[in-house]
Amino acid sequence: MKKLISVLILGMMCLCLVGCSSGAKKETEPVTTVAEIETETETETESETDEGIKEIGVGEPVTVETEWGSYILAITGVSETDWWERANKNTDKTVILVEYSVENIDFSNEYTSGVVISTEAFKISDDENYLLKDFSSGYDDRVNFFETVDPGYKSESALPYILDRDTEYIDVVITRSSGDIAKVRVNIE
């Protein structure tokens, strides 16, 4: 009975990590070589935060190692949208797209054929350290929700978050259920 409950809990945790695949699919390109993305774990720009996680720069990849395989993830930028204004008919806030690239080296398990990057992959806070909420509705301008990237492929996408208009920067913490991996500060222009 304990084994059955443990397996059910493990399965629920895995489903929480991978989310559901929905929305428009973006074509992914086969990877010809892993060397296309710099995967060094020690670079001159890296440092440790007060929380003990690695600080990396925008566009700098980090390798995520899991029990189901590994993938390379990089926060590549932030762009502002007019989605808040379209949805709410005001300009009190804005919706930003946190842009990322992912290369699946060999990640897969019995629940998914590849890596799925969802809003649970990040903890995003503003310059006053308030956590941002994801924007639950989207427009077809360019967002691609919860795409599955199979082993040997890579993709670029973005996830929407609600932000106060006067924010100067956001901190993006790349996280997994086992803990925080890296932190990226992205200036809002």
C-alpha positions in Angstrom: 0.0 0.0 0.0 2.8 2.4 0.9 4.5 1.7 -2.5 1.3 2.4 -4.4 0.8 5.7 -2.6 4.5 6.6 -3.2 4.1 5.8 -6.9 0.9 7.9 -7.1 2.6 10.9 -5.3 5.6 10.6 -7.6 3.3 10.6 -10.7 1.4 13.6 -9.5 4.7 15.5 -8.8 5.9 14.6 -12.4 2.7 15.9 -13.9 3.0 19.1 -11.9 6.5 19.6 -13.4 5.6 19.0 -17.0 2.2 20.6 -17.2 -0.2 20.1 -20.1 0.7 20.5 -23.7 -1.6 23.0 -25.3 -1.8 26.0 -27.6 -0.2 26.4 -31.0 2.8 24.3 -31.6 6.0 25.9 -32.9 8.1 23.8 -35.2 11.3 22.6 -33.6 14.6 22.1 -35.4 16.8 19.0 -35.1 20.0 19.6 -33.2 23.0 18.9 -35.3 25.5 19.4 -32.4 25.3 20.2 -28.7 28.4 22.3 -29.1 26.3 25.1 -30.6 25.3 26.2 -27.2 28.1 27.0 -24.7 27.6 24.7 -21.7 30.5 25.6 -19.5 29.5 25.5 -15.9 32.1 28.1 -14.8 32.4 31.4 -16.6 33.8 34.8 -15.6 30.2 36.3 -15.3 28.9 33.7 -12.9 28.6 34.3 -9.2 26.7 33.1 -6.2 23.7 34.9 -4.8 23.0 35.4 -1.1 20.6 32.4 -1.5 23.5 30.2 -2.7 22.3 29.9 -6.3 24.4 30.7 -9.4 23.9 34.1 -11.0 24.1 34.0 -14.8 23.6 36.6 -17.5 20.9 37.1 -20.1 21.4 34.5 -22.9 23.8 32.5 -20.7 22.8 28.8 -20.8 22.6 26.6 -17.7 22.5 22.8 -17.8 19.7 21.2 -15.8 20.5 17.7 -14.7 17.6 15.5 -13.5 17.0 11.8 -12.8 15.2 11.7 -16.2 18.0 13.3 -18.2 19.3 16.7 -18.9 18.5 19.9 -20.9 20.0 23.3 -21.4 18.0 26.4 -20.6 18.7 30.1 -21.2 16.6 33.2 -20.5 17.2 35.2 -23.7 15.2 38.4 -22.9 11.9 40.1 -22.1 9.5 41.9 -24.4 6.5 44.0 -23.5 3.0 43.3 -25.0 -0.3 45.1 -25.1 -2.1 42.1 -23.8 -3.1 43.7 -20.5 -4.7 46.7 -22.3 -6.5 44.4 -24.7 -7.9 42.2 -21.9 -8.6 44.9 -19.3 -9.1 48.1 -21.3 -6.6 50.0 -19.1 -2.9 50.6 -18.8 -2.4 50.0 -15.1 -0.2 47.1 -15.7 1.5 45.4 -18.6 2.1 41.8 -19.7 5.7 40.8 -20.5 6.9 37.8 -22.3 9.9 36.1 -20.6 11.8 34.6 -23.6 13.9 31.5 -23.3 15.6 28.9 -25.4 15.8 25.2 -24.5 17.8 22.3 -25.9 16.8 18.8 -24.8 19.8 16.7 -24.5 18.2 13.4 -23.3 15.3 14.3 -21.0 12.2 12.0 -21.2 10.2 9.8 -18.8 7.0 7.7 -18.8 4.8 10.8 -18.5 6.2 12.9 -21.4 8.4 12.3 -24.5 10.5 15.4 -23.8 11.1 18.4 -21.6 8.2 20.8 -21.1 9.0 24.4 -19.9 6.0 25.9 -18.1 5.5 28.7 -15.6 6.5 26.3 -12.8 10.0 26.3 -14.2 10.6 29.9 -13.1 10.1 32.0 -10.0 10.0 35.6 -11.3 10.1 38.7 -9.0 10.1 42.4 -9.7 12.5 45.0 -8.4 10.6 45.1 -5.1 10.9 41.4 -4.7 7.2 40.7 -5.4 6.5 37.4 -7.2 4.9 37.9 -10.6 1.7 36.1 -11.6 1.5 34.4 -15.0 -1.0 35.8 -17.5 -3.5 33.1 -18.0 -4.8 34.1 -21.3 -2.7 34.7 -24.4 -2.9 36.1 -27.8 -1.3 34.6 -30.9 1.2 37.4 -31.3 4.1 35.0 -30.5 3.6 33.1 -27.3 3.8 29.3 -27.3 2.4 27.7 -24.1 4.0 24.5 -22.7 5.6 23.1 -25.7 7.1 19.6 -25.5 10.7 19.5 -26.8 11.8 16.0 -27.6 15.4 14.7 -27.0 17.8 15.9 -29.7 15.8 19.1 -30.5 15.8 22.7 -29.3 13.2 25.5 -29.3 12.7 29.1 -28.4 9.5 30.3 -26.8 8.1 32.8 -24.2 5.8 32.8 -21.2 3.6 35.7 -20.2 3.7 37.4 -16.8 1.8 40.5 -15.4 4.1 43.4 -14.4 3.6 46.9 -12.9 4.5 49.5 -15.4 7.2 51.3 -13.3 9.3 48.1 -12.8 13.0 48.6 -13.7 14.1 44.9 -13.7 12.9 41.4 -13.0 14.8 38.5 -11.4 14.2 35.1 -13.0 15.0 32.1 -10.9 15.3 28.8 -12.9 13.9 26.2 -10.5 13.0 22.5 -10.2 11.3 20.6 -7.5 14.7 19.7 -6.1 15.6 23.4 -5.7 16.7 26.6 -7.4 19.3 26.3 -10.1 20.2 29.7 -11.3 19.2 33.4 -11.2 19.1 35.9 -14.1 18.5 39.6 -13.7 16.8 41.2 -16.8 16.4 44.9 -17.2 13.0 46.2 -18.4 13.4 48.9 -21.0 
